[in-house]
Amino acid sequence: MAKYLIGLYDDEDKLLAAVEAIQKQGVPIHEVCTPFPVHGLDQALHLKKSRLPDAAFVYGALGTLTALSMQIYMYTIDWPVNIGGKSHLPFPSFIPITFELTVLFAGVLMFLSYLYVNRLYPGRKARVYDPRQTDDMMVIAISDEKVWDQAKALFQSTGAVEAKIVEL
Amino acid sequence: MFESPIREPLILGRKTYRQITDDLVAPILGPASWKWYLTTAFTAAVMFAGFGAIAYTIWVGIGTWGLNKTVGWAFDITNFVFWIGIGHAGTLISAILLLFRQRWRMAINRAAEAMTIFAVICAGLFPIIHMGRPWLVFWFLPLPNTHGSLWVNFNSPLLWDVFAISTYFTISVLFWYTGLIPDLAMVRDRAKPGSFAHKLYSILSFGWTGTAKQWQRFEAVSLVLAGLSTPLVLSVHSIVSFDFATSILPGWHTTIFPPYFVAGAIFSGFGMVLTLMIITREVLNLKDYITLEHIDAMAKVTLATGMMVGFAYATEFFIAWYSGSYWERYIFLNRAFGPYWWSYWAMVSCNLLIPQVFWFKKLRRSPWFVFIISIFVNIGMWFERFVIIVTSLHRDFLASSWRMYAPTWVEVTILVGTFGLFLTLYLLFARYLPVIAAAETKSILKTSGDQYAGLSWEAYQAQKRQGAISPALQPTMNPNHPQS
């Protein structure tokens, strides 16, 4: 069980201004939860760019290689079947399946990576500061007890609707 | 921020974030009406009738169908292509319109993606039951086997189809579920703690809380999945068209097929989206989210793709004449004036002629009128596949083997049964999952809500009526938006 001071905001522009003001004072923000993606919040919190798209590229390349090596192994090396005298290495015929497996690998593995890095899985208990955080309220959570007083004042001055201490 | 008043608001009723949650959660956590139970019971009954016909087919054999030695492919493949096509609008709306930053997709992408998934389920039934021995379906897969490891034929477009459609289904489900997770968390936090709904939506929402980092990754994943789905959706129907185009049969052996099939798929998909969304907005009371602007935009897409399809019909005829190929010419003349002339003209009138009414703004904005036209689109696109498949086959190279084809009650029941399956799944979706992407709708509220978008719509209309706004439609400063 950990205690957090949370400030609730009802507007994303107020939230962005508040995040900036709080960081300017050197108060460490533990987490910000919003009901929808707020543009500019990741920059305001200095979050690093997600590397999931890079991972997707690698997964896609893996799919391409898998598809090509599978088809060449089965159709050209392991059991070359004579179908009307056609080529045993019909490269153009391999392209549709190669494309599909590229997309399949990139999509599925990226989705699984996304769940993994976010620690999302069925049955995980959600750590919800306030049930309104998926509804209409944006939450700034501060974990460091030493700065709570300062943070509370900052919440009030930046237009927070509510500030309270919660235990998760 | 500058907002042009010509952009109509996409969310009406001066909604707050709270109201959006209320409106979308109400049908899920509230009790279902008796009408919902009645409709679902009816569609489920139709679905089970279809399952019965499928069981009969498998028990007795493909001989229960109206196929003969000349027309070996008919109703089942028509239905397969029809249902795959229906699915395409969902991916178009969620992926291609996301890449084009079209905000109007937000209100309809969830339901359209759900339709994609359900339509692909319906489509996937047909190749399996048409095998006659569906327990051998795994022969489609490149598995080591007891035939001396004789592998599948990678030259066959039917095999490409297996990969294309299973990939399409998987990616569509993942894309759909990625968007659903935050909204399921919204339902979870609204449900009474300890209740069954709370437990159910806790499991389904995977413990989502909506931290800034989660949203950042969410957006990255959505964008990449959209980028992957865009070529995927084009490839799927191209590969479906290869089933025909790579054959040597006149009427099928046509290079125009891939783009023609993709345009037709989007056309038929939008027809189905319009049919279902016009009912959904009425029943679930979502007229503030699925506005006339949305119906207008979808009608425009329908008109454009309908004319692409019409252009393809004309091109096919021209090329048949220009090719100088005797058989090619005969097949096309036979399509339009042969014994199946009625199916050809049903197709042309439903797909090309009737959607021309969408040139008129007034008609595009009359939901019930659009609804009727969308039914015609559904019928027309079913006939398009029937025309392509049956009329090309029934009079083949040898006049003595010419045959007519008519479906039996078994085939008709299976087709009707897939509609039951599709609608049952859609009704369950509309009852238990948020039909509109709530988080995404909230994220556009400040740019597209009627209290924020430029001048308010009524104020703009009122000023226009008084002649206070010049037709030049200058961008206005939005006084409500704090970033202005």
Interface residues (C-beta under 8 A of the other chain):
Chain A: D10 D11 E12 D13 E31 V32 C33 T34 P35 F36 P37 V38 H39 L41 D42 L45 L47 S50 L52 P53 A56 G60 M70 Q71 M74 Y75 D78 W79 V81 I83 K86 P90 S93 F94 P96 I97 F99 E100 L101 V103 L104 A106 G107 V108 M110 F111 Y114 L115 V117 N118 R119 L120 Y121 P122 G123 R124 K125 A126 R127 V128 Y129 P131 R132 Q133 T134 D135 D136
Chain B: T16 Y17 R18 T21 P142 G148 S149 L150 W151 V152 N153 F154 N155 P157 L159 W160 F163 A164 S166 T167 T170 I171 L174 F175 T178 I181 P182 A185 M186 R188 D189 R190 S202 I203 L204 S205 F206 G207 W208 T209 G210 T211 A212 K213 Q214 W215 Q216 R217 F218 E219 A220 V221 L223 V224 L225 L228 P231 L232 S235 I239 F242 A438 A439 E440 K442 S443 K446 P482 Q483
